């Protein structure tokens, strides 16, 4: 392989030299002859690397090319020196298993001769093979106290080679028996596995090696601890995962010859055991909950206990709930991360998961009368994501410190337990422009001390707006303004000052402004020019001034009214009242006319009054006929007929024509007028109209 070849192609009829070419099967390029001798085309191939390929000599012809001749070429290499010869067997095995490795592929048939000689040179076994593969030797050719040499010879068409001899004794190639895994148990529902195996080898001077693979044959680095007597402890496993376990055992002592002889192996080990497949159980929580309590204790002596959820990597499955154990032996079950409990001692909280419960976490509830630590400094970070908090040292009966922080207005409560050896910590996860209340407690054997608190910003920002401003009084050349405190969510820092901007509307005068420190009262007199004022306010923090609030306007006071105008107004008012009284009858008449115009037509008839009836007046004078000089113009009355009481009612309800009148005669001294009368065929309109009017009313 790698040689330069010269190929000859004899062509009949001696065609033109450019019509003959060489085609190599694995290549698409044509090779033209570099020389022509008579009818023989000569081709050259350099550095041939293909182990086996075909070449064809072809001739061009109009329409198609045709085949002249072809040949198959095969290349190869001389055999390399065999290496890594090894043999192994067990005490109960029927054969000695051996193998070796070759350095390169020869690409041509190669023969391997294996010979086993005693140290003095006597040949005791030989074997010929065509391929490099494992082979077996009967163990009965070996003795216990002899040294043997094994050599591998390789040869083919291109050359031969010989390995270095393997020098060994029978004890060197006898390995421990293959162990057998008997059990894998997981301790108390954890992910720590205890693997047990058995072997016929003596347990002394043996060291186990355990191989752990996932179901897809990915080997993992597990922590293995040999606990003796055929058992090993394995940790570092994942929950609810299928694993494949194998074990092999090795002798602790090494076998090595003198410096001039090669080392057989550094460690003599058995073969790997059969695979043991199992699934790890779910993982129960190993950490206790991070528990704290709200510092506010109500009059009913109850307190709110809060805790953080378990980290997801600490357990598998799902959280089923939380159990709160009270001091009197009672238990509460909760689904959320808080509980309101009576102020008893002791109180502990555990998390219940699908695969176990967490260790109990005790909640400190007793209030200590001892003075607690005092906050010394709260230093914000430059990026505003954290602050560093430090405090004075608590010396008496100290167990730990607790730093607590919450936003203002309060939302979620956060806390952090700090070792008693420290007097400073860092609070992370803060947001710029948000006000926080930070407190530090000391947890002692006597209880929890009172907190030391401070209100801070991790980073101050400009306010988001200005305060609302109001004008209380507006005089000719000055105005009294008042403003509300800026809402907490708009401050985004500690307010240092307020700025009032004002100017006269519809005027070219410049805008004026006044700065008021935040510590001053939120009310101020401003000297201002005459006219309608426009006012705005803004607030400032250490980060700068924020935007101005809405623009308001204030009008100056109205000038005093002249007394003459007042008197004229009063006189005019009284004249209007008198004129109104004088025209009251007219007004009433107009109202009546308007009502009649809007009402039905019959309601507007001018009905006569009964007291003006001449007939009634004649009756009252006891006269049947008016006198000659009478002023009454009514027609004469018909004769009056007296009716009895029984005859009165039928005639009353009987229709007698277009009009029917039933009347009772006025009282008189005459008996004739003591009973009711009916006027037949009466068509006297005044009485009829009066009667109809009364019935309508």
Helices and strands as residue ranges (DSSP letters): E 5-10, G 17-19, E 20-24, E 30-32, E 35-37, E 40-45, E 52-59, E 66-74, E 83-88, E 95-101, E 111-118, E 123-129, E 135-138, G 139-141, E 148-156, E 159-162, E 166-168, H 170-173, E 180-186, G 187-189, E 193-198, E 206-214, E 223-226, E 231-235, E 242-251, E 276-279, E 290-293, E 302-308, G 312-314, E 319-325, E 331-334, E 338-342, E 348-353, E 356-357, E 361-362, E 375-380, E 386-391, E 398-407, E 413-419, E 424-428, E 435-444, E 447-448, E 452-457, E 469-474, E 478-483, H 488-491, E 497-504, E 512-517, E 523-527, E 533-541, E 544-545, E 552-554, H 563-582, H 584-598, G 601-604, G 610-612, H 614-621, H 645-652, E 662-663, G 671-673, E 677-678, H 685-696
